[in-house]
Amino acid sequence: MVKEDGVVISQVCKDMNLHETVVRRWLKQVELEKTGQGFIGKPLTPDQQRIRELESENKRLKLDVELLKKASAFFARAIK
């Protein structure tokens, strides 16, 4: 609403019964995500926190798989 329709933040807060700080934080998060920086700080909800934990674990597991593939190839060559 604020970005697309040009509505003033205070009006959005009044209409939706939100605190202005929350809306400003959401706007900042959107801008950071648009530039590829992502939101810095704690996730806003437990679901978001869990998603970040799972993404981190997924990344670590992918690296582990890559390492195991390289080790397997190394030992396969050493045996021949």
N, C-alpha and C positions, 0 to 999 in steps of 0.2 A: 504494500500500500504506500509506504513512505517513498520508496524508490520509483516504482512504476507510475503511481498516480500523483506523486508530488504532495501528498497529504502531510501536514505538519505532525511531528512526533507527538506533541502534546495532545493533539486531537485524536490520534490513534490510541494513545494511552487512555484518554477519557472514554472513547467509544468502546474499547475492549476491556476496560477496567484493569489496566496493566500499569506497573510502575515504570517511569521513564527510564530508569537505569537498565531495566531488563531489555527494553526495546533498543536502547543504544548499544548494549552488549551484543544483541542479535545482529544488528546492522554491522557492527565491527567484525563479527564472525563471518558474515556473508562476504564482506569486502576482502577479508584475508583469504577465504576459500577461493574467491574468484581469481586472486593473484597466485594461487597455488601454495600459499604459505600455511594454510590450515590454521585452526584455532590453537592458540598457545594458552595452556592452563588446564585446569581440570575439566573433564567432560561435564556437560550440563545435566545428564541423567545417568542413572545406573546402567541403562541399556547401552548408551554411548560408551560408557567406560568399559563395559564387557566387550563391545565390538572392537574397541582399540586394543584390549588385551588379546583377543582372538587374532586380530590382524598381526600383532607383534609376534605371537606364538607361531602363526602361519609362516611369517617371514623367516623366523629362526629355523623352523622345520624344513623349509625349502633349502636353506643354506646347508643344513645337515645332510639332506638327500644329495645335494650337489657334491659335497665332500665325500660321501660314501661312494658315489659313482666314480669319482676320480681315484679313490683308493682301490676300488674293485678293478678298475682298468690297469692301475699300476701293478697290482699283485698278479693279475692275469698275464701281463707281459713278463713278469719276473719268473713265473712258473714255467713258461714255454722255453 
